[in-house]
Amino acid sequence: MTAGPTTRAAGYLRLAVAAGLLALIFHIIFCNEAQLHLAGTGQSWDAMGKWEQRRLAWSRGPAEMWRTVGRLSPGHVVLALASCGVPVVLGGLRWRHALRVQGLAIGVAEVLRVSFVAHFFNAFLLGSTGGDVVKAWCAARWTRERRAEAAVSVLVDRLVGTLALLVFAAAMVPMAWRAPDGTALFLAHASYPGLALLVLAMATLATVLVLVAFYTDWLAPGRRAWRLLQRLPMGESVARALAACRLFGRNPRYMLVSAAYSLAINVAIVGTFAAIASGLGLEVPQRVLWFVVPAVVCVAALPVTPSGLGVREHLMVSLLALPEFPGVRHGEALALALLAYSANLAWSVVGGLVYLARPGSKPA
């Protein structure tokens, strides 16, 4: 069947949008590299005008990116990229498990396709949760009768994954307590206890949300909260979605399987930073990274700046460029954060290519 003018126009529009977003990804990468170049010359990126920043990014960025990657051995690059891709795949499988609890049997290939596309859009929406909007939209398309339940699977999967990462970071505090010279990092530098307290607060909030949504009947049909929600615009759909959370609490296997997926994802996230740090020759104990990385990732996921830009870099520099780690300068700590982000953007490019190949597919 020959595609009509409307279909062709929609295809061209998708192509233009995806190409524009892919160009933006490379622009961000080149800006990262230009900032690293300036850090080595003592100049300030923030002191430059917007057009001057863009000119420097596209004139120096490609060459600097090649030079920076050249500092890493091929083995470190492959290991970092492979580790960075694991969370996308395992995160998709974990989400599929949440969908099955809601009675939605979606194929592995389709779930992974949507996960990669969502990762692509994560590069442009606020925080690392922006792609969840794309996933919720796709999930709602998969079913007409249970759209609320399909959408809530995305929220629950994000909540459980974040809680697992927060608990992981909190559990690593004892390992990161002391520097190699014996200094108690959490007593010598305010950034460490401050970050730990923020992680604890976020973990407490996430735990309360899980307990209320999964294991209480406060949101059950007929209860006061249910009746109040139904009075709001689209309140019935919201009430149905919240009530659907109780299915997760009734399925003990869901939390066990999700915890297993989350543990593997957390190890892979730390592995990405560890591979880059090793390739750069940074003298930071691996046990410190086991706390710093998941804690910084959790805070950067908050919708403060697009994709956590600025938040992640500031935290990595303040936590690692310390006298206790004499081999880590400010520029190198910044390079660690930006290179890890660039590895993440590389998988966003993959997601963009997936979106171009099958922009409007539906599950079988």
Beta strands, then each sheet from edge to edge (+ up, - down):
end
